Amino acid sequence: MSEQLSQIKQTIESLIRISDKEWEYYSAMFRVKKLKRKEILLQSPDICTNIFFVNKGLLRIYFIDNDGNEATFHFSLENNFAADYESFLTKTPSNYTIEAMEETEVVLMSNFMVNDGYEKLRYGEKLGRLLAEKYFFIFSRKMQNIYTKTPYDRLLSMNEQFPGIRQRVPQHYIASYLNITPVHLSRLINKK
């Protein structure tokens, strides 16, 4: 289990200082889950009860739009967190579904664990704040990209944010993430 938690430990240590004693206590609560390709980790409208840390693999976070189509909101690659953070915090039904795009291993942080960390870890509240900030930045960047960048610039930004994503995800999910059609995406790729 310690090998499966080495990446999340490094990530947490990059955000806060955590003593060996705190880590020993806190790490005992982590759970590791392995997912098959296309397996659903969170299904809308279920309540999001965990924050997921991607050890290996790739998650797609999507919602169903007004026309009943899947709209890809975000991808979570290795060493990144994923959740419907609003659902997680408010314990309300999620608007998002989280799906594994390939064989994926995630570390689960339960709602209890996060709240317990606020109280028991010296810098637990800071960790929670930094995770919330990451979530906010994802939303902010997504909205700014849609309203201020051309589709081609959004493609370049996506390639920078998610290195190698086009080799790992079907093109129609990439197009959905960029808020364009697959045909338009093909034109942009050929334009390069």
SEFI-347862 format. One record per residue (C-alpha): residue number from 1; residue in one letter; x negated, y, z negated. Coordinates in Angstrom, 2 decimals, padded with zeros to 5 digits, m for minus. Example, Ala and Ser with C-alpha at 12.3 -4.5 7.8 and 13.67 -1.06 7.14 Angstrom:
<lumdos>
<lumdo><nr>1</nr><rest>a</rest><x>m012.30</x><y>m004.50</y><z>m007.80</z></lumdo>
<lumdo><nr>2</nr><rest>s</rest><x>m013.67</x><y>m001.06</y><z>m007.14</z></lumdo>
</lumdos>
This chain:
<lumdos>
<lumdo><nr>1</nr><rest>m</rest><x>000.00</x><y>000.00</y><z>000.00</z></lumdo>
<lumdo><nr>2</nr><rest>s</rest><x>m002.82</x><y>002.44</y><z>m000.76</z></lumdo>
<lumdo><nr>3</nr><rest>e</rest><x>m003.97</x><y>002.29</y><z>002.88</z></lumdo>
<lumdo><nr>4</nr><rest>q</rest><x>m000.43</x><y>003.08</y><z>004.03</z></lumdo>
<lumdo><nr>5</nr><rest>l</rest><x>m000.43</x><y>006.14</y><z>001.77</z></lumdo>
<lumdo><nr>6</nr><rest>s</rest><x>m003.86</x><y>007.50</y><z>002.69</z></lumdo>
<lumdo><nr>7</nr><rest>q</rest><x>m002.54</x><y>009.84</y><z>005.40</z></lumdo>
<lumdo><nr>8</nr><rest>i</rest><x>000.23</x><y>011.34</y><z>003.27</z></lumdo>
<lumdo><nr>9</nr><rest>k</rest><x>m002.23</x><y>011.76</y><z>000.41</z></lumdo>
<lumdo><nr>10</nr><rest>q</rest><x>m004.58</x><y>013.71</y><z>002.70</z></lumdo>
<lumdo><nr>11</nr><rest>t</rest><x>m001.67</x><y>015.82</y><z>003.93</z></lumdo>
<lumdo><nr>12</nr><rest>i</rest><x>m000.41</x><y>016.58</y><z>000.42</z></lumdo>
<lumdo><nr>13</nr><rest>e</rest><x>m003.98</x><y>017.38</y><z>m000.71</z></lumdo>
<lumdo><nr>14</nr><rest>s</rest><x>m004.25</x><y>019.84</y><z>002.19</z></lumdo>
<lumdo><nr>15</nr><rest>l</rest><x>m001.19</x><y>021.63</y><z>000.78</z></lumdo>
<lumdo><nr>16</nr><rest>i</rest><x>m001.70</x><y>021.45</y><z>m003.01</z></lumdo>
<lumdo><nr>17</nr><rest>r</rest><x>m004.16</x><y>020.26</y><z>m005.61</z></lumdo>
<lumdo><nr>18</nr><rest>i</rest><x>m003.03</x><y>016.98</y><z>m007.14</z></lumdo>
<lumdo><nr>19</nr><rest>s</rest><x>m004.91</x><y>015.17</y><z>m009.89</z></lumdo>
<lumdo><nr>20</nr><rest>d</rest><x>m005.64</x><y>011.43</y><z>m009.76</z></lumdo>
<lumdo><nr>21</nr><rest>k</rest><x>m003.18</x><y>010.90</y><z>m012.62</z></lumdo>
<lumdo><nr>22</nr><rest>e</rest><x>m000.45</x><y>012.87</y><z>m010.82</z></lumdo>
<lumdo><nr>23</nr><rest>w</rest><x>m001.12</x><y>010.96</y><z>m007.60</z></lumdo>
<lumdo><nr>24</nr><rest>e</rest><x>m000.95</x><y>007.61</y><z>m009.41</z></lumdo>
<lumdo><nr>25</nr><rest>y</rest><x>002.43</x><y>008.56</y><z>m010.89</z></lumdo>
<lumdo><nr>26</nr><rest>y</rest><x>003.84</x><y>010.15</y><z>m007.73</z></lumdo>
<lumdo><nr>27</nr><rest>s</rest><x>002.58</x><y>007.62</y><z>m005.17</z></lumdo>
<lumdo><nr>28</nr><rest>a</rest><x>004.29</x><y>004.77</y><z>m007.00</z></lumdo>
<lumdo><nr>29</nr><rest>m</rest><x>007.64</x><y>006.22</y><z>m005.82</z></lumdo>
<lumdo><nr>30</nr><rest>f</rest><x>006.83</x><y>006.28</y><z>m002.09</z></lumdo>
<lumdo><nr>31</nr><rest>r</rest><x>008.42</x><y>003.65</y><z>000.12</z></lumdo>
<lumdo><nr>32</nr><rest>v</rest><x>007.08</x><y>002.63</y><z>003.52</z></lumdo>
<lumdo><nr>33</nr><rest>k</rest><x>009.41</x><y>001.69</y><z>006.35</z></lumdo>
<lumdo><nr>34</nr><rest>k</rest><x>008.56</x><y>000.22</y><z>009.74</z></lumdo>
<lumdo><nr>35</nr><rest>l</rest><x>010.84</x><y>001.00</y><z>012.67</z></lumdo>
<lumdo><nr>36</nr><rest>k</rest><x>011.24</x><y>m000.60</y><z>016.05</z></lumdo>
<lumdo><nr>37</nr><rest>r</rest><x>011.45</x><y>001.47</y><z>019.20</z></lumdo>
<lumdo><nr>38</nr><rest>k</rest><x>014.91</x><y>003.14</y><z>019.48</z></lumdo>
<lumdo><nr>39</nr><rest>e</rest><x>015.74</x><y>002.33</y><z>015.83</z></lumdo>
<lumdo><nr>40</nr><rest>i</rest><x>017.77</x><y>005.01</y><z>014.08</z></lumdo>
<lumdo><nr>41</nr><rest>l</rest><x>016.31</x><y>006.37</y><z>010.84</z></lumdo>
<lumdo><nr>42</nr><rest>l</rest><x>019.07</x><y>008.91</y><z>010.13</z></lumdo>
<lumdo><nr>43</nr><rest>q</rest><x>022.46</x><y>008.82</y><z>011.83</z></lumdo>
<lumdo><nr>44</nr><rest>s</rest><x>024.65</x><y>011.91</y><z>011.96</z></lumdo>
<lumdo><nr>45</nr><rest>p</rest><x>026.89</x><y>012.53</y><z>009.98</z></lumdo>
<lumdo><nr>46</nr><rest>d</rest><x>025.16</x><y>010.56</y><z>007.19</z></lumdo>
<lumdo><nr>47</nr><rest>i</rest><x>023.55</x><y>012.59</y><z>004.41</z></lumdo>
<lumdo><nr>48</nr><rest>c</rest><x>019.77</x><y>012.88</y><z>004.69</z></lumdo>
<lumdo><nr>49</nr><rest>t</rest><x>018.48</x><y>011.39</y><z>001.43</z></lumdo>
<lumdo><nr>50</nr><rest>n</rest><x>014.78</x><y>011.23</y><z>002.35</z></lumdo>
<lumdo><nr>51</nr><rest>i</rest><x>012.02</x><y>013.29</y><z>003.84</z></lumdo>
<lumdo><nr>52</nr><rest>f</rest><x>010.06</x><y>011.14</y><z>006.28</z></lumdo>
<lumdo><nr>53</nr><rest>f</rest><x>006.30</x><y>011.34</y><z>006.82</z></lumdo>
<lumdo><nr>54</nr><rest>v</rest><x>005.10</x><y>009.77</y><z>010.07</z></lumdo>
<lumdo><nr>55</nr><rest>n</rest><x>002.09</x><y>007.53</y><z>009.46</z></lumdo>
<lumdo><nr>56</nr><rest>k</rest><x>002.06</x><y>006.26</y><z>013.03</z></lumdo>
<lumdo><nr>57</nr><rest>g</rest><x>004.47</x><y>006.49</y><z>015.89</z></lumdo>
<lumdo><nr>58</nr><rest>l</rest><x>006.88</x><y>009.17</y><z>016.96</z></lumdo>
<lumdo><nr>59</nr><rest>l</rest><x>010.32</x><y>010.38</y><z>015.90</z></lumdo>
<lumdo><nr>60</nr><rest>r</rest><x>012.86</x><y>012.32</y><z>017.97</z></lumdo>
<lumdo><nr>61</nr><rest>i</rest><x>015.33</x><y>014.57</y><z>016.18</z></lumdo>
<lumdo><nr>62</nr><rest>y</rest><x>018.46</x><y>015.32</y><z>018.17</z></lumdo>
<lumdo><nr>63</nr><rest>f</rest><x>022.08</x><y>016.46</y><z>017.88</z></lumdo>
<lumdo><nr>64</nr><rest>i</rest><x>025.18</x><y>016.04</y><z>020.01</z></lumdo>
<lumdo><nr>65</nr><rest>d</rest><x>026.13</x><y>019.24</y><z>021.85</z></lumdo>
<lumdo><nr>66</nr><rest>n</rest><x>029.64</x><y>020.52</y><z>022.62</z></lumdo>
<lumdo><nr>67</nr><rest>d</rest><x>029.74</x><y>018.48</y><z>025.85</z></lumdo>
<lumdo><nr>68</nr><rest>g</rest><x>028.90</x><y>015.25</y><z>024.00</z></lumdo>
<lumdo><nr>69</nr><rest>n</rest><x>025.31</x><y>015.12</y><z>025.28</z></lumdo>
<lumdo><nr>70</nr><rest>e</rest><x>022.21</x><y>014.42</y><z>023.20</z></lumdo>
<lumdo><nr>71</nr><rest>a</rest><x>020.12</x><y>017.57</y><z>022.76</z></lumdo>
<lumdo><nr>72</nr><rest>t</rest><x>016.57</x><y>016.97</y><z>021.56</z></lumdo>
<lumdo><nr>73</nr><rest>f</rest><x>015.67</x><y>019.49</y><z>018.89</z></lumdo>
<lumdo><nr>74</nr><rest>h</rest><x>012.22</x><y>018.34</y><z>017.77</z></lumdo>
<lumdo><nr>75</nr><rest>f</rest><x>009.59</x><y>015.60</y><z>017.84</z></lumdo>
<lumdo><nr>76</nr><rest>s</rest><x>007.57</x><y>014.47</y><z>014.83</z></lumdo>
<lumdo><nr>77</nr><rest>l</rest><x>004.20</x><y>012.95</y><z>015.60</z></lumdo>
<lumdo><nr>78</nr><rest>e</rest><x>001.71</x><y>011.31</y><z>013.26</z></lumdo>
<lumdo><nr>79</nr><rest>n</rest><x>000.87</x><y>013.20</y><z>010.05</z></lumdo>
<lumdo><nr>80</nr><rest>n</rest><x>004.03</x><y>015.28</y><z>010.20</z></lumdo>
<lumdo><nr>81</nr><rest>f</rest><x>007.24</x><y>015.38</y><z>008.21</z></lumdo>
<lumdo><nr>82</nr><rest>a</rest><x>010.76</x><y>014.95</y><z>009.54</z></lumdo>
<lumdo><nr>83</nr><rest>a</rest><x>014.17</x><y>015.42</y><z>007.96</z></lumdo>
<lumdo><nr>84</nr><rest>d</rest><x>017.41</x><y>017.28</y><z>008.24</z></lumdo>
<lumdo><nr>85</nr><rest>y</rest><x>016.20</x><y>019.51</y><z>005.44</z></lumdo>
<lumdo><nr>86</nr><rest>e</rest><x>019.51</x><y>021.35</y><z>005.07</z></lumdo>
<lumdo><nr>87</nr><rest>s</rest><x>021.37</x><y>018.06</y><z>004.60</z></lumdo>
<lumdo><nr>88</nr><rest>f</rest><x>018.61</x><y>016.87</y><z>002.26</z></lumdo>
<lumdo><nr>89</nr><rest>l</rest><x>018.83</x><y>019.94</y><z>000.02</z></lumdo>
<lumdo><nr>90</nr><rest>t</rest><x>022.60</x><y>020.44</y><z>000.05</z></lumdo>
<lumdo><nr>91</nr><rest>k</rest><x>023.58</x><y>016.75</y><z>000.14</z></lumdo>
<lumdo><nr>92</nr><rest>t</rest><x>025.96</x><y>017.48</y><z>003.01</z></lumdo>
<lumdo><nr>93</nr><rest>p</rest><x>026.48</x><y>015.49</y><z>006.23</z></lumdo>
<lumdo><nr>94</nr><rest>s</rest><x>023.62</x><y>015.77</y><z>008.70</z></lumdo>
<lumdo><nr>95</nr><rest>n</rest><x>024.11</x><y>017.29</y><z>012.12</z></lumdo>
<lumdo><nr>96</nr><rest>y</rest><x>021.01</x><y>015.48</y><z>013.37</z></lumdo>
<lumdo><nr>97</nr><rest>t</rest><x>020.06</x><y>011.94</y><z>014.25</z></lumdo>
<lumdo><nr>98</nr><rest>i</rest><x>016.44</x><y>010.82</y><z>013.87</z></lumdo>
<lumdo><nr>99</nr><rest>e</rest><x>015.29</x><y>008.03</y><z>016.17</z></lumdo>
<lumdo><nr>100</nr><rest>a</rest><x>011.98</x><y>006.20</y><z>016.61</z></lumdo>
<lumdo><nr>101</nr><rest>m</rest><x>010.63</x><y>006.65</y><z>020.14</z></lumdo>
<lumdo><nr>102</nr><rest>e</rest><x>008.12</x><y>003.84</y><z>019.70</z></lumdo>
<lumdo><nr>103</nr><rest>e</rest><x>007.14</x><y>001.43</y><z>016.93</z></lumdo>
<lumdo><nr>104</nr><rest>t</rest><x>006.83</x><y>003.79</y><z>013.99</z></lumdo>
<lumdo><nr>105</nr><rest>e</rest><x>005.80</x><y>003.64</y><z>010.36</z></lumdo>
<lumdo><nr>106</nr><rest>v</rest><x>007.15</x><y>006.27</y><z>007.97</z></lumdo>
<lumdo><nr>107</nr><rest>v</rest><x>006.64</x><y>007.04</y><z>004.30</z></lumdo>
<lumdo><nr>108</nr><rest>l</rest><x>009.89</x><y>007.97</y><z>002.54</z></lumdo>
<lumdo><nr>109</nr><rest>m</rest><x>010.14</x><y>010.71</y><z>m000.08</z></lumdo>
<lumdo><nr>110</nr><rest>s</rest><x>013.53</x><y>010.46</y><z>m001.80</z></lumdo>
<lumdo><nr>111</nr><rest>n</rest><x>015.53</x><y>013.40</y><z>m003.05</z></lumdo>
<lumdo><nr>112</nr><rest>f</rest><x>014.88</x><y>012.23</y><z>m006.61</z></lumdo>
<lumdo><nr>113</nr><rest>m</rest><x>011.15</x><y>012.06</y><z>m005.89</z></lumdo>
<lumdo><nr>114</nr><rest>v</rest><x>011.00</x><y>015.60</y><z>m004.52</z></lumdo>
<lumdo><nr>115</nr><rest>n</rest><x>012.96</x><y>017.02</y><z>m007.47</z></lumdo>
<lumdo><nr>116</nr><rest>d</rest><x>010.91</x><y>014.98</y><z>m009.94</z></lumdo>
<lumdo><nr>117</nr><rest>g</rest><x>007.76</x><y>016.34</y><z>m008.29</z></lumdo>
<lumdo><nr>118</nr><rest>y</rest><x>008.97</x><y>019.90</y><z>m008.92</z></lumdo>
<lumdo><nr>119</nr><rest>e</rest><x>008.97</x><y>019.14</y><z>m012.63</z></lumdo>
<lumdo><nr>120</nr><rest>k</rest><x>006.11</x><y>016.68</y><z>m013.09</z></lumdo>
<lumdo><nr>121</nr><rest>l</rest><x>003.44</x><y>017.82</y><z>m010.63</z></lumdo>
<lumdo><nr>122</nr><rest>r</rest><x>001.50</x><y>020.92</y><z>m011.61</z></lumdo>
<lumdo><nr>123</nr><rest>y</rest><x>001.94</x><y>022.31</y><z>m008.07</z></lumdo>
<lumdo><nr>124</nr><rest>g</rest><x>005.11</x><y>020.40</y><z>m007.20</z></lumdo>
<lumdo><nr>125</nr><rest>e</rest><x>007.18</x><y>023.52</y><z>m006.60</z></lumdo>
<lumdo><nr>126</nr><rest>k</rest><x>004.48</x><y>024.85</y><z>m004.30</z></lumdo>
<lumdo><nr>127</nr><rest>l</rest><x>004.59</x><y>021.60</y><z>m002.32</z></lumdo>
<lumdo><nr>128</nr><rest>g</rest><x>008.38</x><y>021.94</y><z>m001.98</z></lumdo>
<lumdo><nr>129</nr><rest>r</rest><x>008.05</x><y>025.56</y><z>m000.87</z></lumdo>
<lumdo><nr>130</nr><rest>l</rest><x>005.41</x><y>024.70</y><z>001.73</z></lumdo>
<lumdo><nr>131</nr><rest>l</rest><x>007.55</x><y>021.87</y><z>003.14</z></lumdo>
<lumdo><nr>132</nr><rest>a</rest><x>010.53</x><y>024.26</y><z>003.34</z></lumdo>
<lumdo><nr>133</nr><rest>e</rest><x>008.34</x><y>026.82</y><z>005.10</z></lumdo>
<lumdo><nr>134</nr><rest>k</rest><x>007.24</x><y>024.21</y><z>007.66</z></lumdo>
<lumdo><nr>135</nr><rest>y</rest><x>010.91</x><y>023.41</y><z>008.31</z></lumdo>
<lumdo><nr>136</nr><rest>f</rest><x>011.71</x><y>027.12</y><z>008.70</z></lumdo>
<lumdo><nr>137</nr><rest>f</rest><x>008.81</x><y>027.63</y><z>011.13</z></lumdo>
<lumdo><nr>138</nr><rest>i</rest><x>010.05</x><y>024.73</y><z>013.30</z></lumdo>
<lumdo><nr>139</nr><rest>f</rest><x>013.48</x><y>026.37</y><z>013.58</z></lumdo>
<lumdo><nr>140</nr><rest>s</rest><x>012.04</x><y>029.84</y><z>014.11</z></lumdo>
<lumdo><nr>141</nr><rest>r</rest><x>009.60</x><y>028.72</y><z>016.82</z></lumdo>
<lumdo><nr>142</nr><rest>k</rest><x>012.31</x><y>026.74</y><z>018.61</z></lumdo>
<lumdo><nr>143</nr><rest>m</rest><x>014.70</x><y>029.71</y><z>018.68</z></lumdo>
<lumdo><nr>144</nr><rest>q</rest><x>012.01</x><y>032.16</y><z>019.79</z></lumdo>
<lumdo><nr>145</nr><rest>n</rest><x>010.89</x><y>029.82</y><z>022.58</z></lumdo>
<lumdo><nr>146</nr><rest>i</rest><x>014.41</x><y>029.39</y><z>023.94</z></lumdo>
<lumdo><nr>147</nr><rest>y</rest><x>015.15</x><y>033.12</y><z>023.96</z></lumdo>
<lumdo><nr>148</nr><rest>t</rest><x>011.78</x><y>034.65</y><z>024.82</z></lumdo>
<lumdo><nr>149</nr><rest>k</rest><x>009.86</x><y>032.19</y><z>027.00</z></lumdo>
<lumdo><nr>150</nr><rest>t</rest><x>010.35</x><y>030.94</y><z>030.52</z></lumdo>
<lumdo><nr>151</nr><rest>p</rest><x>010.85</x><y>027.20</y><z>030.97</z></lumdo>
<lumdo><nr>152</nr><rest>y</rest><x>007.29</x><y>026.92</y><z>032.26</z></lumdo>
<lumdo><nr>153</nr><rest>d</rest><x>005.92</x><y>028.73</y><z>029.20</z></lumdo>
<lumdo><nr>154</nr><rest>r</rest><x>008.05</x><y>026.47</y><z>026.97</z></lumdo>
<lumdo><nr>155</nr><rest>l</rest><x>006.48</x><y>023.46</y><z>028.70</z></lumdo>
<lumdo><nr>156</nr><rest>l</rest><x>002.98</x><y>024.80</y><z>028.05</z></lumdo>
<lumdo><nr>157</nr><rest>s</rest><x>003.88</x><y>025.55</y><z>024.43</z></lumdo>
<lumdo><nr>158</nr><rest>m</rest><x>005.32</x><y>022.04</y><z>023.99</z></lumdo>
<lumdo><nr>159</nr><rest>n</rest><x>002.16</x><y>020.45</y><z>025.42</z></lumdo>
<lumdo><nr>160</nr><rest>e</rest><x>000.10</x><y>022.44</y><z>022.93</z></lumdo>
<lumdo><nr>161</nr><rest>q</rest><x>002.36</x><y>021.67</y><z>019.96</z></lumdo>
<lumdo><nr>162</nr><rest>f</rest><x>002.75</x><y>017.95</y><z>020.80</z></lumdo>
<lumdo><nr>163</nr><rest>p</rest><x>m000.45</x><y>016.74</y><z>022.52</z></lumdo>
<lumdo><nr>164</nr><rest>g</rest><x>000.17</x><y>013.74</y><z>024.79</z></lumdo>
<lumdo><nr>165</nr><rest>i</rest><x>003.95</x><y>013.86</y><z>024.28</z></lumdo>
<lumdo><nr>166</nr><rest>r</rest><x>004.73</x><y>013.49</y><z>028.01</z></lumdo>
<lumdo><nr>167</nr><rest>q</rest><x>003.01</x><y>010.10</y><z>028.05</z></lumdo>
<lumdo><nr>168</nr><rest>r</rest><x>005.01</x><y>008.89</y><z>025.03</z></lumdo>
<lumdo><nr>169</nr><rest>v</rest><x>008.55</x><y>010.15</y><z>025.64</z></lumdo>
<lumdo><nr>170</nr><rest>p</rest><x>010.90</x><y>009.68</y><z>028.62</z></lumdo>
<lumdo><nr>171</nr><rest>q</rest><x>011.13</x><y>012.75</y><z>030.83</z></lumdo>
<lumdo><nr>172</nr><rest>h</rest><x>014.86</x><y>013.35</y><z>030.18</z></lumdo>
<lumdo><nr>173</nr><rest>y</rest><x>014.13</x><y>013.81</y><z>026.44</z></lumdo>
<lumdo><nr>174</nr><rest>i</rest><x>011.36</x><y>016.27</y><z>027.29</z></lumdo>
<lumdo><nr>175</nr><rest>a</rest><x>013.76</x><y>018.19</y><z>029.54</z></lumdo>
<lumdo><nr>176</nr><rest>s</rest><x>016.37</x><y>018.20</y><z>026.79</z></lumdo>
<lumdo><nr>177</nr><rest>y</rest><x>013.81</x><y>019.54</y><z>024.30</z></lumdo>
<lumdo><nr>178</nr><rest>l</rest><x>012.91</x><y>022.33</y><z>026.75</z></lumdo>
<lumdo><nr>179</nr><rest>n</rest><x>016.62</x><y>023.04</y><z>027.37</z></lumdo>
<lumdo><nr>180</nr><rest>i</rest><x>016.33</x><y>022.42</y><z>031.11</z></lumdo>
<lumdo><nr>181</nr><rest>t</rest><x>017.41</x><y>019.65</y><z>033.51</z></lumdo>
<lumdo><nr>182</nr><rest>p</rest><x>015.11</x><y>016.72</y><z>034.37</z></lumdo>
<lumdo><nr>183</nr><rest>v</rest><x>015.01</x><y>018.00</y><z>037.98</z></lumdo>
<lumdo><nr>184</nr><rest>h</rest><x>013.82</x><y>021.41</y><z>036.80</z></lumdo>
<lumdo><nr>185</nr><rest>l</rest><x>011.19</x><y>019.72</y><z>034.62</z></lumdo>
<lumdo><nr>186</nr><rest>s</rest><x>009.91</x><y>017.77</y><z>037.67</z></lumdo>
<lumdo><nr>187</nr><rest>r</rest><x>009.56</x><y>021.03</y><z>039.58</z></lumdo>
<lumdo><nr>188</nr><rest>l</rest><x>007.63</x><y>022.62</y><z>036.70</z></lumdo>
<lumdo><nr>189</nr><rest>i</rest><x>005.30</x><y>019.63</y><z>036.40</z></lumdo>
<lumdo><nr>190</nr><rest>n</rest><x>004.66</x><y>019.67</y><z>040.17</z></lumdo>
<lumdo><nr>191</nr><rest>k</rest><x>004.08</x><y>023.43</y><z>040.02</z></lumdo>
<lumdo><nr>192</nr><rest>k</rest><x>001.10</x><y>022.80</y><z>037.73</z></lumdo>
</lumdos>
